[in-house]
């Protein structure tokens, strides 16, 4: 189904869940710590069951990046494969938990969702309630992506601060 018709159907009162779509998901965690891997397992379990539970949808295997930062797509092989598969028409819609799972860089969030739309694919950020198929989504996506990018910056500053305090503390203790 093409994006124009999907928008037309939604504007006529139908839900995205009423439409016959090929649906996949994207899941990512940024570290390989046990609690994050458990989160990844939970994301995969949820998306597989959720997609298969919608009678109008056709389940397409998902894309998962494990232990990879969202600040860049360079090392996210599953993400890059998903973008390539979108060009081949393998799916119409990608579900993902939230903007931060998709990308933590504002430019990447916007450029990749636009690229996907050019390929006839929308992204539904479930927790953020953003559906890129809808025309009003780009502004909300830009805001959420900016917040996600700023979170990464603040985290980096806190880690650097903690590391420099630790080094300073060790130096002071050696001098005593």
Buried (B, 14 or more C-beta within 10 A) or exposed (E): EEBEEBBEBBEEEEEBEEBEBBBBBBBBBBEEEEEBBEBBEEBBEBBBEBBEEBEEBBBBEBBBBBBBBBBEBEEBEBBBEBBEBBEEEBBBBBBBBBBBBBBBBBEBBBEBBEEBBEBBBBBBBBEBEBBBBBEEBBEBBBBBBBBBBEEBEEEEEEEEEEEEEEEEEEEEEEEE
